Every structure is written in C-alpha cells, then in structure tokens.
Amino acid sequence: MGETNTAAVIANELAVIMASIATLGVVGGWIAEKLKLPDVVVFLVFGVAFGPTFFNIINIEDYPIVNETILTFGSAFILYEGGKEIKLKVLNEVKVSVGLLASLGVFLTTVIIGFITYYVFKLPIGPSLLLGATISSTDPAALIPVFNKISIKNRLKQTVISESAFNDAFGAILFTAILTAVTMTEKVGLLSTTLQLVLMIVIGLLVGMGISLIGIGLSSDKRYGILHGYAPIISIVIVVFAYEISKRFGGSGYMSVFIAGLTYGNKKRFKLWVPDEDYIAGVHFRENIATIARMAIFIVLGTHLNIDSLIKHGVGSIIVVLVLMFIARPIVVLVCTSFDRKAKWSKNEKLFMMWVRETGVIPAALSGIIVSAKVPGYEIISSTVFMTIITTLLVQASTTNMVAKKLDVLEK
C-alpha cells in the first residue's frame, strides 16, 4: 500500500512539473513576442527563475528518467524537423560547402574551442573537447524563424539552414564519441574511436532512411498506404524507432532521425506523396510537438544552471564565446568555402555566413546530458553553454536583418 501511495505522489508531482513547464513555455513565448526577443532566451531565464536556484517550482533533477526523455526525445524530434527543411535540389548546388561546413567545420570548431577551454579553465583535454563539440553546431530551430521574416538570397539561405541541420547531426555524433571516451574507464585508441564514429554514421544513415521510407509508404496515397489517416502520429513513430533502432545496432540515433527527416522532406524523389489533408494536419501536429520540445529543453536547461557557477566562470565563459564568434567561426567559413570553387561565394556572402551561427536547442540538450552524467567540469561546461546560447541569440539573431541589408545579401 505504501509503495502505491509513493508512486501516486511521484506521478502527481511529475504531472505538476510538466504542467508548470507547459505554462511557463506559453507565457514565455507570449513575453518574447511582445519584447521581440528570441523565445528560447526567455525560456532559459524562466528555467533559472523557477528552478531550484530561486522559486524551486520545477526540479526535474529528482526524476532522471523524465529529464533524459525530455532532452533526448526533444533534441531528436527537432533534428528530424531540421532534416525536413532541407531541399536536395538546392543542396546539390552547394553540397561541397555544406558538407565541409557541417563536418570539417564542426571538427575545427571543436578543436579550437577545446584548446581555448583547456587554457582558460584548466580543464582536462577530454572535457574541454566535449565543450567544443557541444557548442560546435548551430541551430535550425533559431535560424528558420528568423529567415522566414527576412528575404535572404535563396542559395545562401538554403546553405546556412542545410549546414545548421547537418552540423547538428555531426556535432551530436562527435559529442557522443567524445563523451564515451571521457566516461569510459578503459583507454580507447584513435583508430578504434574513428572506426566507431564511421560505423555510427553509416548505421544511422541506413536505419534513418529505411524507417522513414516505411513510415512514408504506409501513410502515403499509394495502394499500400493503409495508415494515411494517421500520418501525423507516424511522424512520432518514425522519430522514436529511427533513434532507438539505430542506437541498438551501434549507430547514431541523432544521425538516424536527421536522415529520416531529410528523407521525409524529399519524399517526392521517391515517388511518394501524402494526401493534402493529412499533410496539413501533420505539419500543424509536428509544429506543436517541436514547440513543446523547445520549451521543455530550454526550461530544463535553465533549471540545471548554477548561478554561483555562472558568476564564478562568467569571465572565462565570455572569452570562450568571443573566440567562438570572432575567431573559430571566421576560420571555419574561410577554410570550408575555399574548397568550393563551383559555388563562387562572394566576400559579402562569406561574411554573412560568419555572422549567422546561433547556438540553441541541440547544444542545450547535450549540455543537459553532460550535467546529468556529472562529467568532470560539468558546471563550467553548463555555464559556458548557457552564456553561448544567450550571447549568440541576443547579439546575432537580433541583428541578422541589419547585417543582411548591410552586406546586400537580400533578394531583390
């Protein structure tokens, strides 16, 4: 009887916490709209204010399974949505730039930030590189709403969005590899780590495409599309199965869901189509799920933040952010675009790509995983990720329109 009562109390507390997160998310979104701020900034502030640091209304750390579910599923679904935004026809024109920015660019950023972190905070090289991998990717969830309001040249717009979606996947894979190396008690060789990384990518690609094609086929207007009336729900099923099956076969769950989204967004190339009514219902359904995921991830991240740690490591965190914005990003763009002679990027287009690199959902979720795992130096990593998200969103996202006009990269 005691166990039943305890379970009921825990269930009630969890229900209150989830309802509180939803309420704070809705109110935070409304405030952000009125103040013309990126909503994720308000979500983060609300997480800090209503977490254990101040009012202690939301304390998700007592429920590690729920915490892990929010961070893992939320980031996976947002990656899936990011993959859906990419159009292969446009991507084909700039595939060299996008491929290098999303892979070599992530690696270069990780190394540069890793060494700066090593010297600034005196962290071991493993956790330092882990911080670099965490903030190496940009955020399609932050970029897409901004670009929807600004008429950026289509090729440039698709390149930045494609890079953002791809580097989220590569960043998550690199993060997983480094986290595994940091948390394992036995030493792992470079060759072994490299092979594991390649295997994770390949399995993620195959599983993501396979699961997505099955889901699209069953919800399509074809003869075998027997579940087309449930197309919105099948999106959730695709994300869950793509992530879990890939993980169980040793692949990257993040790569898998991203490829699943990419396949879904380009289903016409596979001669598949979802009936208009079901397609529209699916769009609204996925938008709501993605919005809830963003709210939950950033509010939960805010609850993890230790204010004393943020104050203590604030100066070092700002140094890392400035290096990321004004040294690492320009180097990445210059190196990666120099190999793509076919694209013929202008100087202004390169400058625009250097400026637009908002940090957001995936780094937030990965930071939450680091805190949950209590990786050495997790308080420093959490504070720096928080500072990176706040700074890049407030400074870069809010000035994108002004910079685009100044650089003359708007559609005529």
VEXDREN-2710 file (C-alpha; in Angstrom, 1 decimal):
% VEXDREN-2710
k/r/px/py/pz
1/MET/0.0/0.0/0.0
2/GLY/2.9/2.3/0.9
3/GLU/4.5/1.7/-2.5
4/THR/1.3/2.5/-4.3
5/ASN/0.9/5.8/-2.3
6/THR/4.5/6.7/-3.1
7/ALA/4.0/6.0/-6.8
8/ALA/0.9/8.1/-6.8
9/VAL/2.7/11.0/-5.1
10/ILE/5.6/10.9/-7.6
11/ALA/3.1/10.7/-10.5
12/ASN/1.2/13.8/-9.2
13/GLU/4.5/15.7/-8.7
14/LEU/5.5/14.9/-12.3
15/ALA/2.2/16.0/-13.6
16/VAL/2.5/19.3/-11.8
17/ILE/6.1/19.8/-13.1
18/MET/5.1/19.0/-16.7
19/ALA/2.1/21.4/-16.5
20/SER/4.3/24.1/-15.0
21/ILE/6.8/23.7/-17.9
22/ALA/4.0/24.0/-20.4
23/THR/2.5/27.0/-18.6
24/LEU/5.9/28.8/-18.4
25/GLY/6.6/28.0/-22.0
26/VAL/3.3/29.6/-23.2
27/VAL/3.8/32.7/-21.0
28/GLY/7.5/32.9/-22.0
29/GLY/6.6/32.7/-25.7
30/TRP/4.0/35.5/-25.3
31/ILE/6.5/37.7/-23.4
32/ALA/9.2/37.0/-26.1
33/GLU/6.8/38.0/-28.8
34/LYS/5.9/41.3/-27.1
35/LEU/9.6/42.1/-26.4
36/LYS/10.7/40.9/-29.8
37/LEU/13.2/38.6/-28.2
38/PRO/14.2/35.0/-29.2
39/ASP/11.7/32.9/-27.2
40/VAL/14.5/30.5/-26.1
41/VAL/16.2/33.3/-24.2
42/VAL/13.0/33.8/-22.1
43/PHE/12.6/30.0/-21.6
44/LEU/16.2/29.8/-20.2
45/VAL/15.6/32.7/-17.8
46/PHE/12.3/31.2/-16.7
47/GLY/14.1/27.9/-16.1
48/VAL/16.6/29.6/-13.9
49/ALA/14.0/31.7/-12.0
50/PHE/11.5/28.8/-11.4
51/GLY/14.2/26.1/-10.9
52/PRO/16.0/25.1/-7.6
53/THR/18.0/28.3/-7.6
54/PHE/15.1/30.6/-6.8
55/PHE/11.4/29.5/-6.5
56/ASN/12.1/25.8/-6.8
57/ILE/8.8/25.1/-8.6
58/ILE/10.5/22.9/-11.2
59/ASN/13.2/20.5/-10.0
60/ILE/13.5/17.9/-12.7
61/GLU/16.8/16.5/-11.3
62/ASP/14.9/14.3/-8.9
63/TYR/13.4/12.5/-11.9
64/PRO/16.4/11.5/-14.1
65/ILE/14.3/9.3/-16.5
66/VAL/12.0/12.2/-17.3
67/ASN/14.9/14.5/-17.6
68/GLU/16.6/12.2/-20.0
69/THR/13.4/11.7/-22.0
70/ILE/12.8/15.4/-22.5
71/LEU/16.4/16.1/-23.6
72/THR/16.8/13.0/-25.8
73/PHE/13.4/12.9/-27.5
74/GLY/13.2/16.7/-27.7
75/SER/16.5/17.1/-29.5
76/ALA/15.8/14.0/-31.7
77/PHE/12.5/15.5/-32.9
78/ILE/14.0/18.9/-33.6
79/LEU/16.7/17.3/-35.6
80/TYR/14.0/15.4/-37.6
81/GLU/12.3/18.7/-38.3
82/GLY/15.6/20.3/-39.3
83/GLY/16.2/17.5/-41.8
84/LYS/12.7/18.1/-43.3
85/GLU/13.6/21.7/-44.1
86/ILE/16.4/20.7/-46.5
87/LYS/15.7/20.5/-50.2
88/LEU/18.0/18.2/-52.1
89/LYS/17.7/20.2/-55.4
90/VAL/19.1/23.3/-53.8
91/LEU/21.5/21.4/-51.6
92/ASN/23.1/19.8/-54.7
93/GLU/24.3/23.2/-55.9
94/VAL/26.3/23.9/-52.7
95/LYS/26.9/20.4/-51.5
96/VAL/30.7/20.9/-51.1
97/SER/30.3/23.9/-48.9
98/VAL/27.6/22.4/-46.8
99/GLY/29.3/19.1/-46.4
100/LEU/32.6/20.7/-45.3
101/LEU/30.9/23.3/-43.0
102/ALA/28.9/20.6/-41.3
103/SER/31.8/18.1/-40.9
104/LEU/35.2/19.7/-41.1
105/GLY/33.7/22.9/-39.7
106/VAL/32.4/21.1/-36.6
107/PHE/35.7/19.4/-36.1
108/LEU/37.7/22.6/-36.4
109/THR/35.3/24.4/-34.0
110/THR/35.6/21.6/-31.5
111/VAL/39.4/21.7/-31.6
112/ILE/39.7/25.5/-31.4
113/ILE/37.2/25.8/-28.5
114/GLY/38.7/22.7/-26.9
115/PHE/42.2/24.2/-26.7
116/ILE/40.8/27.7/-25.6
117/THR/38.8/25.9/-22.8
118/TYR/41.9/23.9/-21.8
119/TYR/43.9/27.1/-21.3
120/VAL/41.2/29.3/-19.9
121/PHE/39.6/26.9/-17.4
122/LYS/42.5/24.4/-17.0
123/LEU/40.1/21.5/-17.6
124/PRO/41.4/18.2/-18.8
125/ILE/41.6/17.9/-22.6
126/GLY/38.7/15.4/-22.7
127/PRO/36.0/17.6/-21.1
128/SER/37.5/20.7/-22.9
129/LEU/36.9/19.0/-26.3
130/LEU/33.5/17.9/-25.1
131/LEU/32.6/21.5/-24.5
132/GLY/33.8/22.3/-28.0
133/ALA/31.7/19.5/-29.5
134/THR/28.7/20.7/-27.5
135/ILE/28.7/24.3/-28.9
136/SER/30.1/23.5/-32.3
137/SER/26.8/23.2/-34.1
138/THR/24.3/26.0/-35.0
139/ASP/20.6/25.9/-34.5
140/PRO/18.0/25.4/-37.3
141/ALA/15.2/26.0/-34.8
142/ALA/16.6/29.5/-34.2
143/LEU/17.6/30.2/-37.8
144/ILE/14.5/29.2/-39.6
145/PRO/12.0/31.6/-37.8
146/VAL/14.5/34.4/-38.4
147/PHE/14.9/33.6/-42.1
148/ASN/11.1/33.3/-42.5
149/LYS/10.9/37.0/-41.8
150/ILE/13.9/38.0/-44.0
151/SER/14.2/37.5/-47.7
152/ILE/17.8/36.2/-47.8
153/LYS/19.1/35.1/-51.2
154/ASN/17.7/31.5/-51.6
155/ARG/21.1/29.8/-52.3
156/LEU/22.6/31.5/-49.2
157/LYS/19.6/30.8/-47.1
158/GLN/19.4/27.1/-48.0
159/THR/23.2/26.8/-47.4
160/VAL/23.0/28.2/-43.9
161/ILE/19.9/26.2/-43.0
162/SER/21.4/23.0/-44.5
163/GLU/24.7/23.5/-42.7
164/SER/22.8/24.1/-39.5
165/ALA/20.7/20.9/-39.8
166/PHE/23.7/18.7/-40.9
167/ASN/26.1/20.1/-38.3
168/ASP/23.6/19.4/-35.5
169/ALA/23.8/15.7/-36.5
170/PHE/27.6/15.7/-36.9
171/GLY/28.0/17.7/-33.7
172/ALA/25.8/15.2/-31.8
173/ILE/27.8/12.3/-33.2
174/LEU/31.1/13.8/-32.3
175/PHE/29.7/14.7/-28.9
176/THR/28.7/11.1/-28.3
177/ALA/32.1/9.8/-29.3
178/ILE/34.0/12.2/-27.0
179/LEU/31.5/11.6/-24.1
180/THR/32.0/7.9/-24.5
181/ALA/35.8/8.3/-24.4
182/VAL/35.6/10.7/-21.4
183/THR/33.3/8.5/-19.3
184/MET/34.9/5.1/-20.1
185/THR/37.3/3.7/-17.6
186/GLU/39.5/2.0/-20.2
187/LYS/41.6/3.8/-22.7
188/VAL/40.3/3.8/-26.3
189/GLY/42.7/4.0/-29.3
190/LEU/42.3/6.7/-32.0
191/LEU/41.7/4.0/-34.7
192/SER/39.0/2.3/-32.7
193/THR/37.3/5.7/-32.0
194/THR/37.5/6.6/-35.7
195/LEU/36.0/3.3/-36.8
196/GLN/33.3/3.6/-34.2
197/LEU/32.4/7.1/-35.5
198/VAL/32.2/5.9/-39.1
199/LEU/30.1/2.9/-38.1
200/MET/27.7/5.2/-36.1
201/ILE/27.2/7.4/-39.2
202/VAL/26.7/4.5/-41.7
203/ILE/24.2/2.7/-39.4
204/GLY/22.4/6.0/-38.7
205/LEU/22.1/6.7/-42.4
206/LEU/20.7/3.3/-43.3
207/VAL/18.3/3.0/-40.4
208/GLY/17.0/6.6/-40.8
209/MET/16.3/6.2/-44.5
210/GLY/14.8/2.7/-44.1
211/ILE/12.4/3.7/-41.2
212/SER/11.4/6.9/-42.9
213/LEU/10.6/5.2/-46.2
214/ILE/8.5/2.6/-44.4
215/GLY/6.6/5.3/-42.5
216/ILE/6.1/7.5/-45.6
217/GLY/4.9/4.5/-47.6
218/LEU/2.3/3.4/-45.0
219/SER/1.0/7.0/-44.8
220/SER/1.1/7.8/-48.5
221/ASP/-1.6/7.9/-51.1
222/LYS/-0.3/4.7/-52.7
223/ARG/-2.3/1.4/-52.6
224/TYR/-0.3/0.2/-49.6
225/GLY/-0.8/3.5/-47.7
226/ILE/-3.2/1.9/-45.3
227/LEU/-2.3/4.3/-42.5
228/HIS/-2.6/7.6/-44.3
229/GLY/-5.2/8.8/-41.9
230/TYR/-2.6/8.6/-39.1
231/ALA/0.2/10.4/-40.9
232/PRO/0.8/13.0/-38.0
233/ILE/1.2/10.2/-35.4
234/ILE/3.5/8.3/-37.7
235/SER/6.0/11.2/-37.6
236/ILE/6.4/10.5/-33.9
237/VAL/6.7/6.8/-34.5
238/ILE/9.4/7.4/-37.2
239/VAL/11.5/9.5/-34.8
240/VAL/11.3/7.0/-31.9
241/PHE/12.0/3.9/-33.9
242/ALA/14.7/5.6/-36.0
243/TYR/16.5/6.8/-32.9
244/GLU/16.1/3.6/-30.9
245/ILE/16.8/1.0/-33.6
246/SER/19.9/2.9/-34.7
247/LYS/21.2/3.1/-31.1
248/ARG/20.6/-0.6/-30.5
249/PHE/22.7/-1.5/-33.6
250/GLY/25.5/0.7/-32.5
251/GLY/24.6/3.7/-34.8
252/SER/24.0/7.3/-34.1
253/GLY/20.4/8.0/-33.1
254/TYR/20.8/11.6/-33.9
255/MET/22.1/11.0/-37.4
256/SER/19.3/8.5/-38.0
257/VAL/16.5/10.9/-37.1
258/PHE/18.1/13.6/-39.1
259/ILE/18.2/11.4/-42.2
260/ALA/14.7/10.3/-41.5
261/GLY/13.6/13.9/-41.6
262/LEU/15.6/14.6/-44.8
263/THR/14.0/11.6/-46.5
264/TYR/10.5/12.7/-45.4
265/GLY/11.1/16.2/-46.6
266/ASN/12.1/15.0/-50.1
267/LYS/9.6/12.1/-50.4
268/LYS/8.6/13.2/-53.9
269/ARG/12.0/12.0/-55.1
270/PHE/10.9/8.5/-54.0
271/LYS/7.6/9.0/-55.9
272/LEU/5.7/9.1/-52.6
273/TRP/3.2/11.7/-51.5
274/VAL/0.9/12.2/-48.5
275/PRO/-2.7/13.3/-49.2
276/ASP/-3.1/17.1/-48.8
277/GLU/-5.5/16.9/-45.8
278/ASP/-3.2/14.5/-43.9
279/TYR/-0.1/16.5/-44.9
280/ILE/-1.5/19.8/-43.5
281/ALA/-2.7/18.0/-40.3
282/GLY/0.8/16.6/-39.9
283/VAL/2.5/20.0/-40.3
284/HIS/0.4/21.5/-37.5
285/PHE/0.9/18.5/-35.3
286/ARG/4.7/18.5/-35.8
287/GLU/5.0/22.2/-35.2
288/ASN/3.2/21.9/-31.9
289/ILE/5.5/19.0/-30.8
290/ALA/8.6/20.9/-31.9
291/THR/7.4/23.9/-29.9
292/ILE/6.8/21.9/-26.8
293/ALA/10.2/20.2/-27.2
294/ARG/12.0/23.6/-27.5
295/MET/10.1/25.0/-24.4
296/ALA/10.9/21.9/-22.3
297/ILE/14.6/21.6/-23.3
298/PHE/15.4/25.3/-22.6
299/ILE/13.4/25.5/-19.4
300/VAL/15.0/22.3/-18.1
301/LEU/18.5/23.6/-19.1
302/GLY/17.7/26.7/-17.1
303/THR/16.8/24.7/-14.0
304/HIS/20.2/22.9/-14.2
305/LEU/22.1/26.2/-14.1
306/ASN/24.0/27.0/-11.0
307/ILE/24.1/30.8/-10.6
308/ASP/27.2/30.8/-8.4
309/SER/29.0/28.7/-11.0
310/LEU/27.9/31.2/-13.8
311/ILE/29.2/34.1/-11.8
312/LYS/32.4/32.3/-10.9
313/HIS/33.1/31.2/-14.5
314/GLY/31.5/34.2/-16.3
315/VAL/34.6/35.9/-17.5
316/GLY/36.1/32.6/-18.8
317/SER/32.8/31.8/-20.5
318/ILE/32.7/35.1/-22.2
319/ILE/36.2/34.6/-23.5
320/VAL/35.2/31.2/-25.0
321/VAL/32.1/32.7/-26.6
322/LEU/34.1/35.6/-28.2
323/VAL/36.6/33.2/-29.6
324/LEU/33.8/31.1/-31.0
325/MET/32.1/34.1/-32.7
326/PHE/35.1/36.1/-33.9
327/ILE/37.9/33.5/-34.4
328/ALA/36.6/30.0/-34.8
329/ARG/33.6/30.8/-37.0
330/PRO/35.5/33.0/-39.5
331/ILE/38.3/30.4/-39.8
332/VAL/35.7/27.7/-40.4
333/VAL/33.9/29.6/-43.1
334/LEU/37.1/30.7/-44.9
335/VAL/38.6/27.2/-44.9
336/CYS/35.4/25.3/-45.8
337/THR/34.2/27.6/-48.6
338/SER/37.7/27.9/-50.2
339/PHE/37.4/24.3/-51.4
340/ASP/34.1/25.0/-53.2
341/ARG/35.2/26.9/-56.4
342/LYS/31.9/26.0/-58.2
343/ALA/29.8/27.9/-55.7
344/LYS/31.7/31.2/-56.2
345/TRP/30.8/32.7/-52.9
346/SER/31.2/36.5/-52.8
347/LYS/33.0/38.2/-49.9
348/ASN/29.8/39.5/-48.5
349/GLU/28.1/36.1/-48.6
350/LYS/31.1/34.7/-46.7
351/LEU/30.9/37.5/-44.1
352/PHE/27.1/36.8/-43.7
353/MET/27.9/33.1/-43.0
354/MET/30.5/34.0/-40.5
355/TRP/28.0/36.1/-38.6
356/VAL/25.0/33.8/-38.6
357/ARG/25.8/30.9/-36.3
358/GLU/23.2/31.0/-33.5
359/THR/23.6/28.3/-30.8
360/GLY/20.4/26.7/-29.5
361/VAL/18.4/23.5/-29.0
362/ILE/20.9/20.7/-29.6
363/PRO/23.8/22.3/-27.6
364/ALA/21.2/22.9/-24.8
365/ALA/20.1/19.3/-24.8
366/LEU/23.7/18.0/-24.9
367/SER/24.6/20.2/-22.0
368/GLY/21.8/18.8/-20.0
369/ILE/23.1/15.3/-20.7
370/ILE/26.6/16.4/-19.5
371/VAL/25.1/17.7/-16.3
372/SER/23.0/14.6/-15.8
373/ALA/26.2/12.4/-16.3
374/LYS/28.2/14.6/-13.9
375/VAL/31.1/14.7/-16.3
376/PRO/34.2/16.3/-14.8
377/GLY/33.9/20.1/-15.1
378/TYR/30.2/19.9/-15.9
379/GLU/29.4/23.1/-14.1
380/ILE/31.9/25.0/-16.2
381/ILE/30.5/23.4/-19.4
382/SER/26.9/24.2/-18.4
383/SER/27.8/27.8/-17.6
384/THR/29.7/28.3/-20.9
385/VAL/26.9/26.7/-23.0
386/PHE/24.3/28.9/-21.3
387/MET/26.5/32.0/-22.0
388/THR/27.0/30.9/-25.6
389/ILE/23.2/30.5/-26.2
390/ILE/22.3/33.8/-24.6
391/THR/25.0/35.8/-26.4
392/THR/24.6/34.4/-29.9
393/LEU/20.8/34.6/-29.8
394/LEU/20.7/38.1/-28.4
395/VAL/23.6/39.5/-30.5
396/GLN/23.5/37.6/-33.7
397/ALA/19.8/36.5/-34.2
398/SER/18.6/40.0/-33.4
399/THR/20.9/41.7/-35.9
400/THR/20.6/39.3/-38.8
401/ASN/18.3/41.6/-40.8
402/MET/20.6/44.6/-40.3
403/VAL/23.7/42.6/-41.3
404/ALA/21.9/41.2/-44.3
405/LYS/21.0/44.7/-45.5
406/LYS/24.4/46.0/-44.9
407/LEU/26.1/43.1/-46.8
408/ASP/23.4/43.3/-49.6
409/VAL/22.5/39.6/-49.5
410/LEU/18.7/40.1/-49.6
411/GLU/16.7/39.1/-52.6
412/LYS/16.0/42.0/-54.9
END
